[in-house]
Amino acid sequence: MPDAVAEDGVLCAAPVDDGALPAGRGVQGFEQLSAVADAVLYEGYLLYPYRRSSPKNRVRWQFGVLLPRDWVERDGPAAAGVSGSADSWYQQTECLLRVRGPDAVLRVRVRYLQTQHKQVEAALGDGGHRPVESLRTDDGTAHLTFDEAVPQETDLTVALDDLLRRELTVPVGAAAGAESGPLPAGAGRVVRRREEIRASTTLVAERLAPGLVRLRVRTENTGLAPDPDVSRDEALRQALIATHSLIGGLGVEFVSLIDPPADLAEHVAECRNEFTFPVLGGQAPADGAGGTGPVLLSSPIILPDRPQVAPESPGDLHDAAEIDEILTLRTMLLTDEEKAEARATDPRAAAILDRVDTMPPEVFGRLHGAIRSLAPARQDPSGGAPPAWWQEGGDEDLSPATDTVLVDGVRVGCGSRVRLRPRGRGADAQDMFLAGRTARVAAVRHDVDGGVHLAVTVDDDPAAELHTWYGRFHYFRPDELEPLCDEPTPAP
């Protein structure tokens, strides 16, 4: 066993040199979760419409924020929960792992953002500079004062046997720094400053049964605020932002805390996760046994097990929910003046604009949606996603635009007017809103499970024309419609 080392008076196990492991014994990598982890890291960093003047971008840094403890607790302790949307001074992950091999090794990567203040300064005649909110250089480029972010991460690899004997504490903070660079034609300069972040991560392992271990990963902001009464914006300069952890290893597998194997449910219930939400990463196994996985993401944002970024997404948009299609459309509609301000706000905003402005039509078309599976599944046709349809032309006997179905002795098809009478789904919100409304049938759809549904647009919906253009409808079974016989019945 490696010698113990002391840090701040805490006895710790010495970390393992990942490169010193025998050939072929490398620790499980985090590449399969990198895209999701980056989305977590920058979630809420630069919100649409990506401009400094936007009110949304004056209240940022909303997830996984670990501030100095004296600032957080100036009015009392923060109430712990599984979501990291509340400010705290620590973040604690507890998870279960099964030991699947000898000489098991754990790897933990702690990631967060460090704020960096970008200050634009105008040149003075005497060679000095004065801070300004904005400055336009002779080449027409605007430069804005703004709070940026610098990604930070610390990797730790440790033998599980060592960790079972004694806890391990390591520093995960970031140093202060300052850089400056000149603006064109001597117009001024840009100065970037970062304050020191003091933080540590402690790993604790406890054997619960042969081959079963509970792991705790606790990250704390160990710094002190210069004044507990400073504003949040000032306190953020010493904070870890969007803090999250990736946990992997060699000879171990992690247990789902959302859907654990039945024999481990009691142990899972005893895990205490505070200001974070651990989920499995990677693909589900082919045998369908999805209760364990090789890697864990402990996120301040509540996610499902095995989260993935949609393959249709061409890049980050840094906005909560990441609804690529509508955010891309809205970005396209920014005025030239708004785009110029966004470009001056942050390089990442400029990259988003460049990607949107040059997006090929086929890439934009993919953002409209995709069917992941044609497995038969009875979905709520009114309130949820529609079932998988037979496509137009997929069967010579089916035609959504011309097919009709008999409802109460009346043939109903495209163009028919009906009254909505949803039934059998209790307190479904969509049913409650739409019951009794009149609508027009847009198509008769046959799903791959043999069911028939009618796609309708609601008469008094102001967005009905837009929904028709997009092909987004409400779906009802024939027995949930009442024909309105004030118009001619479509031909069969």
Phi and psi in degrees as a GROMACS rama.xvg file:
@    title "Ramachandran Plot"
@    xaxis  label "Phi"
@    yaxis  label "Psi"
@TYPE xy
-62.3599  155.268  PRO-2
-63.7935  150.926  ASP-3
-78.2515  153.636  ALA-4
-126.44  151.983  VAL-5
-107.821  133.038  ALA-6
-135.308  118.722  GLU-7
54.2773  36.1116  ASP-8
81.4021  0.550153  GLY-9
-99.1492  128.443  VAL-10
-77.0321  126.047  LEU-11
-129.743  152.942  CYS-12
-76.8196  141.963  ALA-13
-74.3846  135.195  ALA-14
-68.3982  152.139  PRO-15
-84.1726  140.147  VAL-16
-76.307  112.032  ASP-17
-57.4531  -35.7814  ASP-18
-74.0001  -12.1837  GLY-19
-88.676  -2.48727  ALA-20
-66.341  150.054  LEU-21
-57.2811  154.813  PRO-22
-55.5101  136.505  ALA-23
80.3514  5.02169  GLY-24
-114.759  30.3159  ARG-25
-62.6092  149.496  GLY-26
-74.2986  144.924  VAL-27
-49.3899  126.351  GLN-28
-81.0832  169.831  GLY-29
-108.991  10.0763  PHE-30
-59.6752  -35.4673  GLU-31
-66.1392  -16.7599  GLN-32
-111.143  6.92533  LEU-33
-63.1088  -41.9082  SER-34
-65.7801  -42.2723  ALA-35
-67.0083  -42.2828  VAL-36
-62.0632  -38.5901  ALA-37
-67.2822  -36.4165  ASP-38
-63.0592  -40.5393  ALA-39
-63.2911  -42.6066  VAL-40
-59.929  -42.5499  LEU-41
-102.567  4.50499  TYR-42
-58.6439  123.091  GLU-43
81.6021  3.82978  GLY-44
-73.9239  -47.9811  TYR-45
-139.082  92.6627  LEU-46
-85.8467  145.752  LEU-47
-53.5425  136.774  TYR-48
-92.4478  25.6638  PRO-49
66.5914  21.8555  TYR-50
-114.756  146.238  ARG-51
-59.6991  -33.8087  ARG-52
-77.0825  -11.9208  SER-53
-68.7624  133.018  SER-54
-55.7691  -32.857  PRO-55
-61.9498  -32.2801  LYS-56
-91.0106  8.63825  ASN-57
-98.5434  -11.1195  ARG-58
-128.309  80.9457  VAL-59
-108.965  -167.163  ARG-60
56.6594  66.9183  TRP-61
-109.81  -6.5078  GLN-62
-126.615  136.108  PHE-63
60.165  38.0812  GLY-64
-91.052  117.036  VAL-65
-109.531  106.781  LEU-66
-101.574  167.595  LEU-67
-55.1894  140.347  PRO-68
-61.7781  -40.1998  ARG-69
-65.4937  -26.3055  ASP-70
-77.5882  -42.9867  TRP-71
-63.4663  -41.3142  VAL-72
-98.1882  19.2598  GLU-73
-63.8845  -25.6139  ARG-74
-113.804  13.65  ASP-75
119.159  163.599  GLY-76
-62.2154  147.485  PRO-77
-79.3448  137.988  ALA-78
-73.652  124.309  ALA-79
-78.5643  143.161  ALA-80
-150.593  177.276  GLY-81
-80.7092  -13.5529  VAL-82
-97.4598  142.143  SER-83
-93.9371  29.5647  GLY-84
-83.3707  -8.05705  SER-85
-102.893  143.468  ALA-86
-64.8812  141.763  ASP-87
-147.948  177.495  SER-88
-112.783  -2.99777  TRP-89
-147.139  166.919  TYR-90
-144.675  126.486  GLN-91
-124.522  128.06  GLN-92
-114.086  130.275  THR-93
-124.41  131.123  GLU-94
-145.097  165.445  CYS-95
-106.716  143.024  LEU-96
-136.555  143.652  LEU-97
-96.7656  135.313  ARG-98
-89.7359  118.872  VAL-99
-110.481  3.11489  ARG-100
-163.619  164.343  GLY-101
-72.5275  157.869  PRO-102
54.5031  44.055  ASP-103
-62.4293  145.854  ALA-104
-129.034  140.152  VAL-105
-109.404  145.865  LEU-106
-130.594  130.157  ARG-107
-126.317  132.3  VAL-108
-120.471  118.933  ARG-109
-99.6215  127.546  VAL-110
-129.61  146.103  ARG-111
-166.202  174.53  TYR-112
-106.595  142.515  LEU-113
-110.612  127.358  GLN-114
-69.5828  148.194  THR-115
-138.012  121.894  GLN-116
-87.0278  119.355  HIS-117
-96.2137  113.588  LYS-118
-110.891  121.818  GLN-119
-86.9422  132.024  VAL-120
-126.537  132.502  GLU-121
-88.5437  144.091  ALA-122
-74.8478  140.459  ALA-123
-105.19  160.582  LEU-124
-63.8684  -25.6401  GLY-125
-89.236  10.2488  ASP-126
93.4353  -6.12558  GLY-127
-87.5616  -173.935  GLY-128
-139.958  152.524  HIS-129
-130.663  140.174  ARG-130
-66.5223  139.507  PRO-131
-136.308  158.827  VAL-132
-77.4987  -30.814  GLU-133
-155.588  157.927  SER-134
-154.555  131.645  LEU-135
-108.914  124.545  ARG-136
-86.2128  171.262  THR-137
-62.2155  -22.9157  ASP-138
-81.818  4.37664  ASP-139
88.5125  -1.07349  GLY-140
-81.2102  134.084  THR-141
-92.5883  143.967  ALA-142
-128.616  126.658  HIS-143
-118.941  142.132  LEU-144
-71.7769  133.913  THR-145
-162.988  154.515  PHE-146
-91.1727  114.935  ASP-147
-96.3347  -173.698  GLU-148
-141.189  142.683  ALA-149
-117.815  124.301  VAL-150
-72.1365  138.316  PRO-151
-129.425  146.597  GLN-152
-154.051  150.406  GLU-153
-131.531  129.206  THR-154
-101.906  140.423  ASP-155
-137.496  127.477  LEU-156
-120.999  128.815  THR-157
-144.641  142.037  VAL-158
-68.5198  133.539  ALA-159
-63.24  -38.1371  LEU-160
-59.9611  -40.1174  ASP-161
-63.4524  -42.3879  ASP-162
-68.4715  -29.3111  LEU-163
-70.0904  -20.715  LEU-164
-87.783  -34.1808  ARG-165
-160.045  150.493  ARG-166
-73.5833  161.976  GLU-167
-125.17  127.246  LEU-168
-123.178  130.047  THR-169
-133.309  148.464  VAL-170
-73.8214  139.081  PRO-171
-129.902  19.4468  VAL-172
-76.7457  -173.026  GLY-173
-138.106  144.641  ALA-174
-77.2795  157.502  ALA-175
-71.6054  160.534  ALA-176
-166.351  162.33  GLY-177
-153.818  135.288  ALA-178
-138.5  153.826  GLU-179
-140.321  151.492  SER-180
-144.368  145.772  GLY-181
-76.3264  151.89  PRO-182
-93.1876  159.367  LEU-183
-57.6588  146.924  PRO-184
59.1145  27.2617  ALA-185
66.5116  23.1112  GLY-186
-69.5449  -21.2869  ALA-187
160.244  -150.715  GLY-188
-153.92  165.283  ARG-189
-117.013  125.369  VAL-190
-113.545  127.99  VAL-191
-114.532  129.43  ARG-192
-130.607  139.305  ARG-193
-127.242  138.237  ARG-194
-93.7412  156.248  GLU-195
-65.5392  139.7  GLU-196
-112.795  123.73  ILE-197
-104.473  122.671  ARG-198
-157.04  158.909  ALA-199
-144.952  155.495  SER-200
-122.693  132.62  THR-201
-116.22  131.324  THR-202
-108.79  132.358  LEU-203
-133.047  132.373  VAL-204
-121.765  139.343  ALA-205
-134.437  126.649  GLU-206
-81.0556  122.193  ARG-207
-95.341  -30.6822  LEU-208
-165.459  166.165  ALA-209
-54.6958  122.516  PRO-210
79.238  7.23902  GLY-211
-131.027  126.193  LEU-212
-132.121  140.756  VAL-213
-100.754  129.746  ARG-214
-112.112  134.851  LEU-215
-116.847  129.931  ARG-216
-120.675  113.348  VAL-217
-123.832  118.585  ARG-218
-108.863  131.302  THR-219
-127.801  143.273  GLU-220
-84.0638  113.398  ASN-221
-98.8602  6.35803  THR-222
-81.9091  172.728  GLY-223
-120.703  135.124  LEU-224
-69.8349  141.141  ALA-225
-59.4784  -27.4124  PRO-226
-155.491  117.364  ASP-227
-59.5839  -13.9061  PRO-228
-98.5531  7.77101  ASP-229
-68.4051  163.084  VAL-230
-67.8906  162.734  SER-231
-61.5325  -38.3611  ARG-232
-58.6613  -38.7774  ASP-233
-71.5375  -42.8139  GLU-234
-63.6852  -29.4521  ALA-235
-62.9171  -20.3023  LEU-236
-68.1283  -15.6888  ARG-237
-113.702  19.0588  GLN-238
-105.101  153.233  ALA-239
-90.4481  129.467  LEU-240
-120.306  140.558  ILE-241
56.5492  39.6706  ALA-242
-67.0599  132.726  THR-243
-155.897  166.159  HIS-244
-130.588  142.922  SER-245
-107.827  131.244  LEU-246
-127.732  122.42  ILE-247
-139.056  -163.587  GLY-248
170.663  -176.976  GLY-249
-122.02  127.556  LEU-250
76.431  20.363  GLY-251
-137.858  157.311  VAL-252
-138.964  150.204  GLU-253
-102.714  148.058  PHE-254
-97.1468  135.691  VAL-255
-63.8946  131.728  SER-256
-90.7878  -7.17451  LEU-257
-93.0819  -44.9947  ILE-258
-137.39  71.7889  ASP-259
-77.9431  160.86  PRO-260
-56.691  147.016  PRO-261
-57.8312  -36.5897  ALA-262
-73.8389  -8.80548  ASP-263
-112.79  2.32623  LEU-264
-59.245  -38.2695  ALA-265
-66.9403  -41.69  GLU-266
-65.591  -38.7391  HIS-267
-62.1299  -39.7893  VAL-268
-63.1548  -21.6067  ALA-269
-88.4043  -7.36689  GLU-270
-72.1982  137.003  CYS-271
-114.184  108.093  ARG-272
-109.038  125.057  ASN-273
-125.87  121.229  GLU-274
64.0083  25.898  PHE-275
-160.601  162.836  THR-276
-140.204  102.591  PHE-277
-81.4015  135.764  PRO-278
-136.606  152.863  VAL-279
-69.7107  149.972  LEU-280
-115.092  171.876  GLY-281
86.4475  179.336  GLY-282
-81.2933  148.082  GLN-283
-68.1197  143.853  ALA-284
-65.5628  153.07  PRO-285
-65.1263  -24.8748  ALA-286
-80.8667  -0.274431  ASP-287
82.3259  -0.790844  GLY-288
-81.3278  86.8566  ALA-289
-94.2441  13.0495  GLY-290
-80.9057  -6.24161  GLY-291
-138.556  162.841  THR-292
-160.341  166.857  GLY-293
-83.6099  -11.2476  PRO-294
-149.001  153.995  VAL-295
-130.182  139.318  LEU-296
-113.203  117.868  LEU-297
-100.191  105.845  SER-298
-113.867  146.951  SER-299
-76.1891  -8.03891  PRO-300
-107.698  134.531  ILE-301
-70.6967  123.453  ILE-302
-130.631  164.445  LEU-303
-83.3413  165.876  PRO-304
-60.3219  145.354  ASP-305
54.6325  53.1217  ARG-306
-68.0475  149.03  PRO-307
-141.62  149.219  GLN-308
-82.112  132.181  VAL-309
-57.1792  133.231  ALA-310
-62.6716  -20.501  PRO-311
-73.0984  -19.6254  GLU-312
-69.9074  122.557  SER-313
-83.383  -5.85228  PRO-314
165.026  169.697  GLY-315
-67.3149  144.63  ASP-316
-117.428  -4.74068  LEU-317
58.9585  25.2678  HIS-318
-119.443  143.488  ASP-319
-55.5989  131.673  ALA-320
88.3145  -26.1183  ALA-321
49.938  54.644  GLU-322
-86.0093  89.3784  ILE-323
-56.4044  -44.2339  ASP-324
-63.2876  -51.7857  GLU-325
-70.8018  -35.5825  ILE-326
-67.3802  -37.1606  LEU-327
-65.2015  -43.7059  THR-328
-60.4303  -44.4531  LEU-329
-65.2009  -37.6849  ARG-330
-66.2965  -37.3486  THR-331
-59.6853  -31.3738  MET-332
-87.1603  -0.342212  LEU-333
-62.5209  142.786  LEU-334
-71.4607  166.76  THR-335
-60.6084  -37.6838  ASP-336
-66.4711  -40.4669  GLU-337
-67.1894  -39.5224  GLU-338
-65.1439  -37.9283  LYS-339
-63.3308  -40.5929  ALA-340
-66.8416  -40.3409  GLU-341
-62.0758  -42.3741  ALA-342
-62.678  -35.7091  ARG-343
-78.2311  -17.5855  ALA-344
-70.8009  -48.1073  THR-345
-162.51  141.989  ASP-346
-57.9021  -31.8953  PRO-347
-68.4717  -34.239  ARG-348
-65.3868  -41.4223  ALA-349
-61.5662  -38.4834  ALA-350
-65.9149  -37.6848  ALA-351
-62.9277  -45.7233  ILE-352
-62.3275  -43.1534  LEU-353
-59.887  -42.4214  ASP-354
-66.6751  -41.4966  ARG-355
-69.0125  -43.5378  VAL-356
-65.4585  -24.8026  ASP-357
-111.393  14.6769  THR-358
-69.8142  123.627  MET-359
-66.01  149.961  PRO-360
-56.4884  -36.8034  PRO-361
-68.0793  -30.5477  GLU-362
-71.5283  -43.1332  VAL-363
-63.3141  -37.062  PHE-364
-62.1555  -32.7506  GLY-365
-69.542  -20.7223  ARG-366
-72.7091  -13.2524  LEU-367
-70.3981  -21.0117  HIS-368
141.889  164.212  GLY-369
-153.072  148.199  ALA-370
-92.0517  119.095  ILE-371
-81.7464  -28.0237  ARG-372
-154.879  146.659  SER-373
-103.154  19.0914  LEU-374
-63.8783  132.111  ALA-375
-58.3385  130.778  PRO-376
-155.772  125.736  ALA-377
-82.8781  103.992  ARG-378
-96.5578  158.041  GLN-379
-67.9376  109.584  ASP-380
-70.3911  -16.4809  PRO-381
-91.1766  -50.2142  SER-382
-99.07  -19.1256  GLY-383
-114.804  -167.971  GLY-384
-70.9566  143.829  ALA-385
-70.2133  160.01  PRO-386
-66.462  174.727  PRO-387
-77.299  121.089  ALA-388
-91.4944  152.494  TRP-389
-68.6858  131.197  TRP-390
-82.1271  155.899  GLN-391
-55.318  125.556  GLU-392
88.5113  -9.3019  GLY-393
-74.4724  -20.1811  GLY-394
-147.257  124.118  ASP-395
-64.0743  -16.0832  GLU-396
-91.0391  -3.83052  ASP-397
-117.695  134.385  LEU-398
-147.652  100.711  SER-399
-55.8133  -30.5742  PRO-400
-79.4494  -23.2283  ALA-401
-120.79  -13.2493  THR-402
-65.6721  151.98  ASP-403
-130.594  162.159  THR-404
-136.467  146.003  VAL-405
-84.8566  122.406  LEU-406
-126.896  114.448  VAL-407
52.9189  40.0131  ASP-408
79.5256  3.36526  GLY-409
-116.416  134.384  VAL-410
-78.2583  126.943  ARG-411
-121.929  132.921  VAL-412
-157.316  -165.456  GLY-413
-54.1146  125.403  CYS-414
99.7387  -16.9319  GLY-415
-68.5296  145.602  SER-416
-100.359  138.398  ARG-417
-139.829  162.022  VAL-418
-108.553  138.154  ARG-419
-85.1905  124.92  LEU-420
-128.953  64.145  ARG-421
-60.7931  145.054  PRO-422
-148.771  156.774  ARG-423
82.2983  8.5081  GLY-424
-124.727  19.5841  ARG-425
61.0317  -121.832  GLY-426
-97.6182  30.7804  ALA-427
-59.4267  126.364  ASP-428
-62.2467  -40.12  ALA-429
-61.8541  -42.1405  GLN-430
-61.9861  -42.1539  ASP-431
-63.0564  -37.464  MET-432
-75.2995  -34.2266  PHE-433
-97.469  -13.8333  LEU-434
-57.5276  128.732  ALA-435
86.1654  -8.7451  GLY-436
-77.7809  154.336  ARG-437
-96.0218  152.622  THR-438
-151.86  168.379  ALA-439
-119.732  134.397  ARG-440
-75.2157  132.266  VAL-441
-103.451  -26.7957  ALA-442
-167.685  156.398  ALA-443
-107.538  116.395  VAL-444
-108.724  139.036  ARG-445
-112.586  125.924  HIS-446
-90.731  168.999  ASP-447
-71.8908  -6.91507  VAL-448
-97.2914  5.79456  ASP-449
90.23  2.73661  GLY-450
-83.7973  158.693  GLY-451
-119.249  133.578  VAL-452
-136.315  149.106  HIS-453
-108.98  125.478  LEU-454
-84.0021  128.594  ALA-455
-132.472  156.619  VAL-456
-116.429  134.809  THR-457
-75.5676  134.419  VAL-458
-58.421  -44.233  ASP-459
-96.1999  20.6791  ASP-460
-83.2616  115.174  ASP-461
-64.0278  -17.415  PRO-462
-101.791  16.1227  ALA-463
-58.6711  -42.2461  ALA-464
-64.3474  -40.1945  GLU-465
-65.7357  -41.7148  LEU-466
-61.95  -39.4361  HIS-467
-63.8507  -42.1749  THR-468
-61.6336  -39.8111  TRP-469
-78.0234  -20.6215  TYR-470
81.0839  31.0059  GLY-471
-110.228  119.1  ARG-472
-130.839  167.741  PHE-473
-89.8575  143.116  HIS-474
-119.258  133.72  TYR-475
-136.355  150.453  PHE-476
-74.6307  157.065  ARG-477
-56.3112  -36.0138  PRO-478
-76.446  1.71854  ASP-479
-103.593  9.40566  GLU-480
-122.021  145.893  LEU-481
-116.429  114.457  GLU-482
-63.3907  140.732  PRO-483
-105.79  115.834  LEU-484
-95.1438  32.8874  CYS-485
-91.0957  1.57734  ASP-486
-131.715  158.823  GLU-487
-60.1271  142.4  PRO-488
-76.6426  132.39  THR-489
-60.78  150.717  PRO-490
-68.9461  148.183  ALA-491
